[in-house]
Amino acid sequence: MRTTLAGLVITLSIGGAAHAAILYDSFGPGDVYDTSSGWTIGGGSRTETGGFSQALQFMPSLSANVSTVEVALFSVQGGSQVIGMLMTDAGGLPGSVLETFSFVNVVGDPTIYLAASSAHASLQAGTPYWFALTAPDLVDDEFGWNRNVNPPFVPNAQRVGSGPWVLDSPDYRGTLRVTGVEAPEPASWKLVASALAALAFLPRRSGGARSGVRSRSAATRAV
């Protein structure tokens, strides 16, 4: 009986083990996206504004802890770093920041950049979140966030300088792929706990061997 229960614990543990998954992906098949233009990030000196930050609303398909984030970007002028922000939804607009990401060495040609998560924020399936991009210097830095211009169109938001987020919806989807480690089903772990508790109350044989388990325009968006 002990062997049977131990086997059950191992089986449930493996079956409930976490695994990586794509939570959201706005890239087209084969990572296709529009390389001719993108939403403006920064660009204050050219547009004579305080510079732009852009945000895309998305809903993860699975409940999971974030592992990586990918976006397609290109540089227009200034520096080579773009800052990403994973944010909550607050009444249909970007809310509080769950984690920041850094996309570095951004070049002039549209390229897909990946940033790993350090906070591993927990996202819930079907719940709206936002991913925003900004620049360290919104006036002198300028980048483009490449988009998927094919439907469906989704809520977007824009912010000028340090001002409020303004909804711009529906619109093209900025390129975004979020991966995460799917949380194991709570029911599986409850069964594991029950099996371990049952093992603790089973009688042990005295003596014998011990047993064990091994273990919009190019880079410009109209305001």
Secondary structure, 3 states (H helix, E strand, C coil): CHHHHHHHHHHHHHHCCCEEEEEEECCCHHHCCEEEEEEEEECHHHHCCCCEEEEEEECCCCCEEEEEEEEEEEEEECCCCEEEEEEEEECCEEEEEEEEEEECCCCCCCEEEEEECCCCCEECCCCCEEEEEECCCCCCCEEEEEEECCCCCEEEEEEECCCCCEEEEEECEECCEEEEEECCCHHHHHHHHHHHHHHHHCCCCCCCCCCCCCCCECCECCC
